[in-house]
């Protein structure tokens, strides 16, 4: 089953210094919540990337074998 996910770069707050920084890679909102906690992150909206793939996660649309089927 094909699914799509929205990935963003995020501004995140350092828990020790309280300063804001930026993630080095694009992650989903759910992953940001798990890693940084409520209120310690915000998406950088213009960096939005939609990735389509299988529910299992690894095979994204550009790797699908289009010759079968």
PQR file of N, CA, C, O and H, with PARSE charges and radii, in Angstrom:
ATOM      1  N   UNK A   1       0.839  -1.180   0.000 -0.4000 1.5000
ATOM      2  CA  UNK A   1       0.000   0.000   0.000 -0.0000 2.0000
ATOM      3  C   UNK A   1       0.885   1.245   0.000  0.5500 1.7000
ATOM      4  O   UNK A   1       1.798   1.365   0.816 -0.5500 1.4000
ATOM      5  N   UNK A   2       0.610   2.163  -0.915 -0.4000 1.5000
ATOM      6  CA  UNK A   2       1.381   3.392  -1.031 -0.0000 2.0000
ATOM      7  C   UNK A   2       0.890   4.423  -0.010  0.5500 1.7000
ATOM      8  O   UNK A   2      -0.312   4.581   0.202 -0.5500 1.4000
ATOM      9  H   UNK A   2      -0.132   2.065  -1.578  0.4000 1.0000
ATOM     10  N   UNK A   3       1.825   5.108   0.604 -0.4000 1.5000
ATOM     11  CA  UNK A   3       1.497   6.192   1.525 -0.0000 2.0000
ATOM     12  C   UNK A   3       2.347   7.409   1.172  0.5500 1.7000
ATOM     13  O   UNK A   3       3.346   7.282   0.465 -0.5500 1.4000
ATOM     14  H   UNK A   3       2.802   4.980   0.431  0.4000 1.0000
ATOM     15  N   UNK A   4       1.963   8.567   1.651 -0.4000 1.5000
ATOM     16  CA  UNK A   4       2.792   9.758   1.462 -0.0000 2.0000
ATOM     17  C   UNK A   4       3.009  10.421   2.820  0.5500 1.7000
ATOM     18  O   UNK A   4       2.136  10.400   3.688 -0.5500 1.4000
ATOM     19  H   UNK A   4       1.151   8.671   2.226  0.4000 1.0000
ATOM     20  N   UNK A   5       4.184  11.004   2.979 -0.4000 1.5000
ATOM     21  CA  UNK A   5       4.561  11.663   4.224 -0.0000 2.0000
ATOM     22  C   UNK A   5       5.159  13.018   3.900  0.5500 1.7000
ATOM     23  O   UNK A   5       5.816  13.180   2.872 -0.5500 1.4000
ATOM     24  H   UNK A   5       4.893  11.022   2.274  0.4000 1.0000
ATOM     25  N   UNK A   6       4.937  13.990   4.769 -0.4000 1.5000
ATOM     26  CA  UNK A   6       5.496  15.321   4.604 -0.0000 2.0000
ATOM     27  C   UNK A   6       6.729  15.448   5.494  0.5500 1.7000
ATOM     28  O   UNK A   6       6.664  15.201   6.699 -0.5500 1.4000
ATOM     29  H   UNK A   6       4.403  13.858   5.605  0.4000 1.0000
ATOM     30  N   UNK A   7       7.850  15.833   4.892 -0.4000 1.5000
ATOM     31  CA  UNK A   7       9.100  16.017   5.601 -0.0000 2.0000
ATOM     32  C   UNK A   7       9.468  17.491   5.580  0.5500 1.7000
ATOM     33  O   UNK A   7       9.250  18.178   4.582 -0.5500 1.4000
ATOM     34  H   UNK A   7       7.903  16.034   3.914  0.4000 1.0000
ATOM     35  N   UNK A   8      10.029  17.978   6.687 -0.4000 1.5000
ATOM     36  CA  UNK A   8      10.442  19.374   6.819 -0.0000 2.0000
ATOM     37  C   UNK A   8      11.792  19.439   7.521  0.5500 1.7000
ATOM     38  O   UNK A   8      12.192  18.508   8.220 -0.5500 1.4000
ATOM     39  H   UNK A   8      10.206  17.420   7.498  0.4000 1.0000
ATOM     40  N   UNK A   9      12.488  20.559   7.321 -0.4000 1.5000
ATOM     41  CA  UNK A   9      13.545  20.935   8.235 -0.0000 2.0000
ATOM     42  C   UNK A   9      12.834  21.590   9.417  0.5500 1.7000
ATOM     43  O   UNK A   9      11.779  22.196   9.234 -0.5500 1.4000
ATOM     44  H   UNK A   9      12.163  21.316   6.753  0.4000 1.0000
ATOM     45  N   UNK A  10      13.381  21.482  10.606 -0.4000 1.5000
ATOM     46  CA  UNK A  10      12.743  22.032  11.794 -0.0000 2.0000
ATOM     47  C   UNK A  10      13.676  22.961  12.541  0.5500 1.7000
ATOM     48  O   UNK A  10      14.890  22.758  12.568 -0.5500 1.4000
ATOM     49  H   UNK A  10      14.238  20.990  10.755  0.4000 1.0000
ATOM     50  N   UNK A  11      13.094  23.982  13.145 -0.4000 1.5000
ATOM     51  CA  UNK A  11      13.797  24.767  14.150 -0.0000 2.0000
ATOM     52  C   UNK A  11      13.566  24.047  15.468  0.5500 1.7000
ATOM     53  O   UNK A  11      12.429  23.724  15.812 -0.5500 1.4000
ATOM     54  H   UNK A  11      12.108  24.147  13.123  0.4000 1.0000
ATOM     55  N   UNK A  12      14.634  23.795  16.202 -0.4000 1.5000
ATOM     56  CA  UNK A  12      14.515  23.061  17.466 -0.0000 2.0000
ATOM     57  C   UNK A  12      15.228  23.833  18.579  0.5500 1.7000
ATOM     58  O   UNK A  12      16.209  24.539  18.342 -0.5500 1.4000
ATOM     59  H   UNK A  12      15.558  24.057  15.922  0.4000 1.0000
ATOM     60  N   UNK A  13      14.713  23.680  19.779 -0.4000 1.5000
ATOM     61  CA  UNK A  13      15.284  24.362  20.943 -0.0000 2.0000
ATOM     62  C   UNK A  13      16.223  23.416  21.697  0.5500 1.7000
ATOM     63  O   UNK A  13      15.858  22.287  22.026 -0.5500 1.4000
ATOM     64  H   UNK A  13      13.916  23.106  19.971  0.4000 1.0000
ATOM     65  N   UNK A  14      17.422  23.895  21.960 -0.4000 1.5000
ATOM     66  CA  UNK A  14      18.393  23.127  22.742 -0.0000 2.0000
ATOM     67  C   UNK A  14      17.916  23.085  24.195  0.5500 1.7000
ATOM     68  O   UNK A  14      17.633  24.132  24.777 -0.5500 1.4000
ATOM     69  H   UNK A  14      17.719  24.813  21.693  0.4000 1.0000
ATOM     70  N   UNK A  15      17.822  21.885  24.791 -0.4000 1.5000
ATOM     71  CA  UNK A  15      17.274  21.803  26.156 -0.0000 2.0000
ATOM     72  C   UNK A  15      18.171  22.434  27.223  0.5500 1.7000
ATOM     73  O   UNK A  15      17.679  22.819  28.284 -0.5500 1.4000
ATOM     74  H   UNK A  15      18.052  21.035  24.318  0.4000 1.0000
ATOM     75  N   UNK A  16      19.461  22.547  26.965 -0.4000 1.5000
ATOM     76  CA  UNK A  16      20.373  23.095  27.975 -0.0000 2.0000
ATOM     77  C   UNK A  16      20.484  24.615  27.858  0.5500 1.7000
ATOM     78  O   UNK A  16      20.287  25.329  28.841 -0.5500 1.4000
ATOM     79  H   UNK A  16      19.861  22.234  26.104  0.4000 1.0000
ATOM     80  N   UNK A  17      20.797  25.105  26.672 -0.4000 1.5000
ATOM     81  CA  UNK A  17      21.010  26.546  26.514 -0.0000 2.0000
ATOM     82  C   UNK A  17      19.728  27.314  26.208  0.5500 1.7000
ATOM     83  O   UNK A  17      19.653  28.519  26.449 -0.5500 1.4000
ATOM     84  H   UNK A  17      20.957  24.525  25.874  0.4000 1.0000
ATOM     85  N   UNK A  18      18.713  26.615  25.675 -0.4000 1.5000
ATOM     86  CA  UNK A  18      17.470  27.283  25.304 -0.0000 2.0000
ATOM     87  C   UNK A  18      17.541  27.981  23.959  0.5500 1.7000
ATOM     88  O   UNK A  18      16.572  28.613  23.539 -0.5500 1.4000
ATOM     89  H   UNK A  18      18.775  25.636  25.479  0.4000 1.0000
ATOM     90  N   UNK A  19      18.691  27.873  23.268 -0.4000 1.5000
ATOM     91  CA  UNK A  19      18.841  28.516  21.963 -0.0000 2.0000
ATOM     92  C   UNK A  19      18.188  27.673  20.881  0.5500 1.7000
ATOM     93  O   UNK A  19      18.107  26.449  20.980 -0.5500 1.4000
ATOM     94  H   UNK A  19      19.478  27.359  23.610  0.4000 1.0000
ATOM     95  N   UNK A  20      17.722  28.370  19.836 -0.4000 1.5000
ATOM     96  CA  UNK A  20      17.091  27.688  18.712 -0.0000 2.0000
ATOM     97  C   UNK A  20      18.125  27.377  17.652  0.5500 1.7000
ATOM     98  O   UNK A  20      19.004  28.193  17.376 -0.5500 1.4000
ATOM     99  H   UNK A  20      17.788  29.364  19.756  0.4000 1.0000
ATOM    100  N   UNK A  21      18.022  26.184  17.048 -0.4000 1.5000
ATOM    101  CA  UNK A  21      18.882  25.774  15.947 -0.0000 2.0000
ATOM    102  C   UNK A  21      18.038  25.093  14.890  0.5500 1.7000
ATOM    103  O   UNK A  21      16.811  25.052  14.991 -0.5500 1.4000
ATOM    104  H   UNK A  21      17.308  25.521  17.273  0.4000 1.0000
ATOM    105  N   UNK A  22      18.698  24.561  13.878 -0.4000 1.5000
ATOM    106  CA  UNK A  22      17.981  23.912  12.774 -0.0000 2.0000
ATOM    107  C   UNK A  22      18.460  22.472  12.638  0.5500 1.7000
ATOM    108  O   UNK A  22      19.641  22.176  12.819 -0.5500 1.4000
ATOM    109  H   UNK A  22      19.694  24.594  13.796  0.4000 1.0000
ATOM    110  N   UNK A  23      17.517  21.577  12.314 -0.4000 1.5000
ATOM    111  CA  UNK A  23      17.896  20.184  12.080 -0.0000 2.0000
ATOM    112  C   UNK A  23      18.739  20.093  10.818  0.5500 1.7000
ATOM    113  O   UNK A  23      18.636  20.942   9.932 -0.5500 1.4000
ATOM    114  H   UNK A  23      16.557  21.817  12.167  0.4000 1.0000
ATOM    115  N   UNK A  24      19.575  19.059  10.738 -0.4000 1.5000
ATOM    116  CA  UNK A  24      20.444  18.868   9.576 -0.0000 2.0000
ATOM    117  C   UNK A  24      19.783  18.039   8.492  0.5500 1.7000
ATOM    118  O   UNK A  24      20.305  17.936   7.382 -0.5500 1.4000
ATOM    119  H   UNK A  24      19.658  18.370  11.458  0.4000 1.0000
ATOM    120  N   UNK A  25      18.648  17.451   8.802 -0.4000 1.5000
ATOM    121  CA  UNK A  25      17.965  16.559   7.865 -0.0000 2.0000
ATOM    122  C   UNK A  25      16.470  16.761   7.999  0.5500 1.7000
ATOM    123  O   UNK A  25      15.994  17.274   9.012 -0.5500 1.4000
ATOM    124  H   UNK A  25      18.224  17.535   9.704  0.4000 1.0000
ATOM    125  N   UNK A  26      15.738  16.363   6.990 -0.4000 1.5000
ATOM    126  CA  UNK A  26      14.280  16.512   6.998 -0.0000 2.0000
ATOM    127  C   UNK A  26      13.642  15.336   7.726  0.5500 1.7000
ATOM    128  O   UNK A  26      14.004  14.179   7.512 -0.5500 1.4000
ATOM    129  H   UNK A  26      16.125  15.946   6.167  0.4000 1.0000
ATOM    130  N   UNK A  27      12.687  15.658   8.591 -0.4000 1.5000
ATOM    131  CA  UNK A  27      11.961  14.647   9.354 -0.0000 2.0000
ATOM    132  C   UNK A  27      10.471  14.995   9.344  0.5500 1.7000
ATOM    133  O   UNK A  27      10.082  16.095   8.953 -0.5500 1.4000
ATOM    134  H   UNK A  27      12.393  16.598   8.766  0.4000 1.0000
ATOM    135  N   UNK A  28       9.651  14.046   9.779 -0.4000 1.5000
ATOM    136  CA  UNK A  28       8.211  14.284   9.848 -0.0000 2.0000
ATOM    137  C   UNK A  28       7.866  14.985  11.159  0.5500 1.7000
ATOM    138  O   UNK A  28       8.674  15.015  12.087 -0.5500 1.4000
ATOM    139  H   UNK A  28       9.968  13.152  10.097  0.4000 1.0000
ATOM    140  N   UNK A  29       6.671  15.542  11.228 -0.4000 1.5000
ATOM    141  CA  UNK A  29       6.205  16.205  12.446 -0.0000 2.0000
ATOM    142  C   UNK A  29       6.154  15.217  13.616  0.5500 1.7000
ATOM    143  O   UNK A  29       6.501  15.564  14.745 -0.5500 1.4000
ATOM    144  H   UNK A  29       6.015  15.518  10.474  0.4000 1.0000
ATOM    145  N   UNK A  30       5.723  13.998  13.341 -0.4000 1.5000
ATOM    146  CA  UNK A  30       5.651  12.978  14.387 -0.0000 2.0000
ATOM    147  C   UNK A  30       7.040  12.664  14.951  0.5500 1.7000
ATOM    148  O   UNK A  30       7.199  12.537  16.165 -0.5500 1.4000
ATOM    149  H   UNK A  30       5.442  13.716  12.424  0.4000 1.0000
ATOM    150  N   UNK A  31       8.035  12.540  14.087 -0.4000 1.5000
ATOM    151  CA  UNK A  31       9.402  12.264  14.537 -0.0000 2.0000
ATOM    152  C   UNK A  31       9.944  13.431  15.353  0.5500 1.7000
ATOM    153  O   UNK A  31      10.608  13.220  16.368 -0.5500 1.4000
ATOM    154  H   UNK A  31       7.906  12.643  13.101  0.4000 1.0000
ATOM    155  N   UNK A  32       9.668  14.661  14.918 -0.4000 1.5000
ATOM    156  CA  UNK A  32      10.119  15.839  15.663 -0.0000 2.0000
ATOM    157  C   UNK A  32       9.504  15.856  17.062  0.5500 1.7000
ATOM    158  O   UNK A  32      10.185  16.184  18.034 -0.5500 1.4000
ATOM    159  H   UNK A  32       9.129  14.832  14.094  0.4000 1.0000
ATOM    160  N   UNK A  33       8.234  15.507  17.167 -0.4000 1.5000
ATOM    161  CA  UNK A  33       7.576  15.465  18.473 -0.0000 2.0000
ATOM    162  C   UNK A  33       8.228  14.425  19.376  0.5500 1.7000
ATOM    163  O   UNK A  33       8.437  14.680  20.562 -0.5500 1.4000
ATOM    164  H   UNK A  33       7.682  15.241  16.377  0.4000 1.0000
ATOM    165  N   UNK A  34       8.552  13.252  18.826 -0.4000 1.5000
ATOM    166  CA  UNK A  34       9.190  12.188  19.607 -0.0000 2.0000
ATOM    167  C   UNK A  34      10.601  12.581  20.058  0.5500 1.7000
ATOM    168  O   UNK A  34      11.003  12.268  21.179 -0.5500 1.4000
ATOM    169  H   UNK A  34       8.381  13.045  17.863  0.4000 1.0000
ATOM    170  N   UNK A  35      11.353  13.266  19.187 -0.4000 1.5000
ATOM    171  CA  UNK A  35      12.734  13.613  19.504 -0.0000 2.0000
ATOM    172  C   UNK A  35      12.868  14.825  20.413  0.5500 1.7000
ATOM    173  O   UNK A  35      13.725  14.840  21.296 -0.5500 1.4000
ATOM    174  H   UNK A  35      11.027  13.520  18.277  0.4000 1.0000
ATOM    175  N   UNK A  36      12.029  15.846  20.211 -0.4000 1.5000
ATOM    176  CA  UNK A  36      12.236  17.125  20.881 -0.0000 2.0000
ATOM    177  C   UNK A  36      11.157  17.513  21.880  0.5500 1.7000
ATOM    178  O   UNK A  36      11.376  18.417  22.687 -0.5500 1.4000
ATOM    179  H   UNK A  36      11.332  15.834  19.494  0.4000 1.0000
ATOM    180  N   UNK A  37       9.998  16.861  21.853 -0.4000 1.5000
ATOM    181  CA  UNK A  37       8.942  17.167  22.810 -0.0000 2.0000
ATOM    182  C   UNK A  37       8.097  18.363  22.405  0.5500 1.7000
ATOM    183  O   UNK A  37       8.514  19.178  21.581 -0.5500 1.4000
ATOM    184  H   UNK A  37       9.820  16.127  21.198  0.4000 1.0000
ATOM    185  N   UNK A  38       6.936  18.463  22.973 -0.4000 1.5000
ATOM    186  CA  UNK A  38       5.970  19.507  22.653 -0.0000 2.0000
ATOM    187  C   UNK A  38       6.533  20.893  22.961  0.5500 1.7000
ATOM    188  O   UNK A  38       7.072  21.129  24.042 -0.5500 1.4000
ATOM    189  H   UNK A  38       6.597  17.802  23.642  0.4000 1.0000
ATOM    190  N   UNK A  39       6.400  21.804  21.997 -0.4000 1.5000
ATOM    191  CA  UNK A  39       6.824  23.179  22.199 -0.0000 2.0000
ATOM    192  C   UNK A  39       8.298  23.449  21.951  0.5500 1.7000
ATOM    193  O   UNK A  39       8.730  24.599  22.032 -0.5500 1.4000
ATOM    194  H   UNK A  39       5.962  21.612  21.118  0.4000 1.0000
ATOM    195  N   UNK A  40       9.080  22.423  21.652 -0.4000 1.5000
ATOM    196  CA  UNK A  40      10.511  22.604  21.444 -0.0000 2.0000
ATOM    197  C   UNK A  40      10.920  22.503  19.982  0.5500 1.7000
ATOM    198  O   UNK A  40      12.108  22.384  19.680 -0.5500 1.4000
ATOM    199  H   UNK A  40       8.729  21.489  21.586  0.4000 1.0000
ATOM    200  N   UNK A  41       9.963  22.547  19.080 -0.4000 1.5000
ATOM    201  CA  UNK A  41      10.263  22.468  17.658 -0.0000 2.0000
ATOM    202  C   UNK A  41       9.179  23.189  16.863  0.5500 1.7000
ATOM    203  O   UNK A  41       8.047  23.335  17.325 -0.5500 1.4000
ATOM    204  H   UNK A  41       8.998  22.644  19.325  0.4000 1.0000
ATOM    205  N   UNK A  42       9.536  23.633  15.672 -0.4000 1.5000
ATOM    206  CA  UNK A  42       8.555  24.189  14.739 -0.0000 2.0000
ATOM    207  C   UNK A  42       9.074  23.956  13.325  0.5500 1.7000
ATOM    208  O   UNK A  42      10.265  24.132  13.065 -0.5500 1.4000
ATOM    209  H   UNK A  42      10.455  23.514  15.297  0.4000 1.0000
ATOM    210  N   UNK A  43       8.185  23.559  12.405 -0.4000 1.5000
ATOM    211  CA  UNK A  43       8.627  23.280  11.037 -0.0000 2.0000
ATOM    212  C   UNK A  43       8.978  24.564  10.289  0.5500 1.7000
ATOM    213  O   UNK A  43       8.377  25.614  10.514 -0.5500 1.4000
ATOM    214  H   UNK A  43       7.218  23.416  12.617  0.4000 1.0000
ATOM    215  N   UNK A  44       9.949  24.458   9.407 -0.4000 1.5000
ATOM    216  CA  UNK A  44      10.266  25.547   8.482 -0.0000 2.0000
ATOM    217  C   UNK A  44       9.451  25.243   7.235  0.5500 1.7000
ATOM    218  O   UNK A  44       9.837  24.401   6.425 -0.5500 1.4000
ATOM    219  H   UNK A  44      10.437  23.605   9.224  0.4000 1.0000
ATOM    220  N   UNK A  45       8.334  25.922   7.083 -0.4000 1.5000
ATOM    221  CA  UNK A  45       7.285  25.565   6.133 -0.0000 2.0000
ATOM    222  C   UNK A  45       7.775  25.509   4.689  0.5500 1.7000
ATOM    223  O   UNK A  45       7.378  24.605   3.954 -0.5500 1.4000
ATOM    224  H   UNK A  45       8.020  26.606   7.741  0.4000 1.0000
ATOM    225  N   UNK A  46       8.611  26.430   4.261 -0.4000 1.5000
ATOM    226  CA  UNK A  46       9.019  26.450   2.856 -0.0000 2.0000
ATOM    227  C   UNK A  46       9.974  25.310   2.486  0.5500 1.7000
ATOM    228  O   UNK A  46      10.356  25.195   1.321 -0.5500 1.4000
ATOM    229  H   UNK A  46       8.933  27.165   4.858  0.4000 1.0000
ATOM    230  N   UNK A  47      10.370  24.464   3.449 -0.4000 1.5000
ATOM    231  CA  UNK A  47      11.242  23.317   3.160 -0.0000 2.0000
ATOM    232  C   UNK A  47      10.449  22.022   2.990  0.5500 1.7000
ATOM    233  O   UNK A  47      11.034  20.939   2.975 -0.5500 1.4000
ATOM    234  H   UNK A  47      10.059  24.557   4.395  0.4000 1.0000
ATOM    235  N   UNK A  48       9.138  22.122   2.863 -0.4000 1.5000
ATOM    236  CA  UNK A  48       8.260  20.950   2.773 -0.0000 2.0000
ATOM    237  C   UNK A  48       8.645  20.062   1.593  0.5500 1.7000
ATOM    238  O   UNK A  48       8.882  20.544   0.485 -0.5500 1.4000
ATOM    239  H   UNK A  48       8.664  23.002   2.875  0.4000 1.0000
ATOM    240  N   UNK A  49       8.702  18.752   1.850 -0.4000 1.5000
ATOM    241  CA  UNK A  49       8.964  17.754   0.813 -0.0000 2.0000
ATOM    242  C   UNK A  49       8.005  16.594   1.036  0.5500 1.7000
ATOM    243  O   UNK A  49       7.965  16.028   2.128 -0.5500 1.4000
ATOM    244  H   UNK A  49       8.510  18.360   2.750  0.4000 1.0000
ATOM    245  N   UNK A  50       7.233  16.232   0.017 -0.4000 1.5000
ATOM    246  CA  UNK A  50       6.300  15.114   0.127 -0.0000 2.0000
ATOM    247  C   UNK A  50       6.957  13.899  -0.492  0.5500 1.7000
ATOM    248  O   UNK A  50       7.374  13.928  -1.650 -0.5500 1.4000
ATOM    249  H   UNK A  50       7.266  16.691  -0.870  0.4000 1.0000
ATOM    250  N   UNK A  51       7.046  12.831   0.284 -0.4000 1.5000
ATOM    251  CA  UNK A  51       7.636  11.587  -0.190 -0.0000 2.0000
ATOM    252  C   UNK A  51       6.554  10.516  -0.210  0.5500 1.7000
ATOM    253  O   UNK A  51       5.807  10.351   0.754 -0.5500 1.4000
ATOM    254  H   UNK A  51       6.707  12.808   1.224  0.4000 1.0000
ATOM    255  N   UNK A  52       6.483   9.801  -1.310 -0.4000 1.5000
ATOM    256  CA  UNK A  52       5.505   8.738  -1.467 -0.0000 2.0000
ATOM    257  C   UNK A  52       6.235   7.411  -1.473  0.5500 1.7000
ATOM    258  O   UNK A  52       7.240   7.254  -2.166 -0.5500 1.4000
ATOM    259  H   UNK A  52       7.090   9.935  -2.094  0.4000 1.0000
ATOM    260  N   UNK A  53       5.735   6.451  -0.702 -0.4000 1.5000
ATOM    261  CA  UNK A  53       6.376   5.155  -0.639 -0.0000 2.0000
ATOM    262  C   UNK A  53       5.445   4.118  -0.060  0.5500 1.7000
ATOM    263  O   UNK A  53       4.256   4.368   0.138 -0.5500 1.4000
ATOM    264  H   UNK A  53       4.918   6.578  -0.139  0.4000 1.0000
ATOM    265  N   UNK A  54       5.989   2.970   0.206 -0.4000 1.5000
ATOM    266  CA  UNK A  54       5.216   1.886   0.790 -0.0000 2.0000
ATOM    267  C   UNK A  54       5.105   2.064   2.290  0.5500 1.7000
ATOM    268  O   UNK A  54       5.934   2.732   2.909 -0.5500 1.4000
ATOM    269  H   UNK A  54       6.955   2.767   0.045  0.4000 1.0000
ATOM    270  N   UNK A  55       4.085   1.468   2.871 -0.4000 1.5000
ATOM    271  CA  UNK A  55       3.858   1.575   4.309 -0.0000 2.0000
ATOM    272  C   UNK A  55       5.034   1.015   5.101  0.5500 1.7000
ATOM    273  O   UNK A  55       5.270   1.438   6.233 -0.5500 1.4000
ATOM    274  H   UNK A  55       3.411   0.925   2.369  0.4000 1.0000
ATOM    275  N   UNK A  56       5.777   0.066   4.524 -0.4000 1.5000
ATOM    276  CA  UNK A  56       6.933  -0.516   5.204 -0.0000 2.0000
ATOM    277  C   UNK A  56       8.049   0.500   5.362  0.5500 1.7000
ATOM    278  O   UNK A  56       8.901   0.361   6.240 -0.5500 1.4000
ATOM    279  H   UNK A  56       5.585  -0.279   3.605  0.4000 1.0000
ATOM    280  N   UNK A  57       8.047   1.538   4.501 -0.4000 1.5000
ATOM    281  CA  UNK A  57       8.921   2.665   4.731 -0.0000 2.0000
ATOM    282  C   UNK A  57      10.106   2.869   3.816  0.5500 1.7000
ATOM    283  O   UNK A  57      10.442   4.022   3.548 -0.5500 1.4000
ATOM    284  H   UNK A  57       7.355   1.651   3.788  0.4000 1.0000
ATOM    285  N   UNK A  58      10.756   1.854   3.323 -0.4000 1.5000
ATOM    286  CA  UNK A  58      12.018   2.069   2.627 -0.0000 2.0000
ATOM    287  C   UNK A  58      11.844   2.385   1.150  0.5500 1.7000
ATOM    288  O   UNK A  58      12.518   3.279   0.638 -0.5500 1.4000
ATOM    289  H   UNK A  58      10.483   0.917   3.541  0.4000 1.0000
ATOM    290  N   UNK A  59      10.977   1.691   0.461 -0.4000 1.5000
ATOM    291  CA  UNK A  59      10.861   1.849  -0.997 -0.0000 2.0000
ATOM    292  C   UNK A  59      10.050   3.091  -1.342  0.5500 1.7000
ATOM    293  O   UNK A  59       8.830   3.098  -1.183 -0.5500 1.4000
ATOM    294  H   UNK A  59      10.430   0.965   0.877  0.4000 1.0000
ATOM    295  N   UNK A  60      10.713   4.137  -1.811 -0.4000 1.5000
ATOM    296  CA  UNK A  60      10.021   5.338  -2.234 -0.0000 2.0000
ATOM    297  C   UNK A  60       9.669   5.228  -3.705  0.5500 1.7000
ATOM    298  O   UNK A  60      10.195   4.372  -4.418 -0.5500 1.4000
ATOM    299  H   UNK A  60      11.704   4.132  -1.941  0.4000 1.0000
ATOM    300  N   UNK A  61       8.796   6.079  -4.147 -0.4000 1.5000
ATOM    301  CA  UNK A  61       8.208   6.018  -5.479 -0.0000 2.0000
ATOM    302  C   UNK A  61       9.241   5.911  -6.604  0.5500 1.7000
ATOM    303  O   UNK A  61       9.005   5.181  -7.566 -0.5500 1.4000
ATOM    304  H   UNK A  61       8.369   6.774  -3.569  0.4000 1.0000
ATOM    305  N   UNK A  62      10.360   6.604  -6.519 -0.4000 1.5000
ATOM    306  CA  UNK A  62      11.321   6.598  -7.616 -0.0000 2.0000
ATOM    307  C   UNK A  62      12.032   5.252  -7.772  0.5500 1.7000
ATOM    308  O   UNK A  62      12.697   5.032  -8.785 -0.5500 1.4000
ATOM    309  H   UNK A  62      10.551   7.198  -5.737  0.4000 1.0000
ATOM    310  N   UNK A  63      11.910   4.348  -6.796 -0.4000 1.5000
ATOM    311  CA  UNK A  63      12.557   3.055  -6.870 -0.0000 2.0000
ATOM    312  C   UNK A  63      11.610   1.928  -7.285  0.5500 1.7000
ATOM    313  O   UNK A  63      12.021   0.768  -7.321 -0.5500 1.4000
ATOM    314  H   UNK A  63      11.370   4.526  -5.974  0.4000 1.0000
ATOM    315  N   UNK A  64      10.363   2.245  -7.597 -0.4000 1.5000
ATOM    316  CA  UNK A  64       9.398   1.225  -7.972 -0.0000 2.0000
ATOM    317  C   UNK A  64       9.731   0.690  -9.343  0.5500 1.7000
ATOM    318  O   UNK A  64      10.033   1.458 -10.256 -0.5500 1.4000
ATOM    319  H   UNK A  64      10.030   3.187  -7.568  0.4000 1.0000
ATOM    320  N   UNK A  65       9.680  -0.625  -9.499 -0.4000 1.5000
ATOM    321  CA  UNK A  65       9.907  -1.246 -10.796 -0.0000 2.0000
ATOM    322  C   UNK A  65       8.643  -1.072 -11.628  0.5500 1.7000
ATOM    323  O   UNK A  65       7.659  -1.781 -11.418 -0.5500 1.4000
ATOM    324  H   UNK A  65       9.434  -1.249  -8.757  0.4000 1.0000
ATOM    325  N   UNK A  66       8.663  -0.151 -12.555 -0.4000 1.5000
ATOM    326  CA  UNK A  66       7.491   0.188 -13.353 -0.0000 2.0000
ATOM    327  C   UNK A  66       7.266  -0.792 -14.515  0.5500 1.7000
ATOM    328  O   UNK A  66       6.219  -0.737 -15.159 -0.5500 1.4000
ATOM    329  H   UNK A  66       9.463   0.425 -12.726  0.4000 1.0000
ATOM    330  N   UNK A  67       8.217  -1.677 -14.793 -0.4000 1.5000
ATOM    331  CA  UNK A  67       8.066  -2.589 -15.919 -0.0000 2.0000
ATOM    332  C   UNK A  67       7.179  -3.787 -15.591  0.5500 1.7000
ATOM    333  O   UNK A  67       6.658  -4.434 -16.499 -0.5500 1.4000
ATOM    334  H   UNK A  67       9.068  -1.721 -14.270  0.4000 1.0000
ATOM    335  N   UNK A  68       7.003  -4.088 -14.318 -0.4000 1.5000
ATOM    336  CA  UNK A  68       6.149  -5.229 -13.943 -0.0000 2.0000
ATOM    337  C   UNK A  68       4.714  -4.776 -13.795  0.5500 1.7000
ATOM    338  O   UNK A  68       4.438  -3.620 -13.473 -0.5500 1.4000
ATOM    339  H   UNK A  68       7.426  -3.562 -13.580  0.4000 1.0000
ATOM    340  N   UNK A  69       3.793  -5.714 -14.038 -0.4000 1.5000
ATOM    341  CA  UNK A  69       2.423  -5.449 -13.715 -0.0000 2.0000
ATOM    342  C   UNK A  69       1.525  -5.142 -14.782  0.5500 1.7000
ATOM    343  O   UNK A  69       0.340  -4.909 -14.543 -0.5500 1.4000
ATOM    344  H   UNK A  69       4.016  -6.653 -14.299  0.4000 1.0000
TER
END
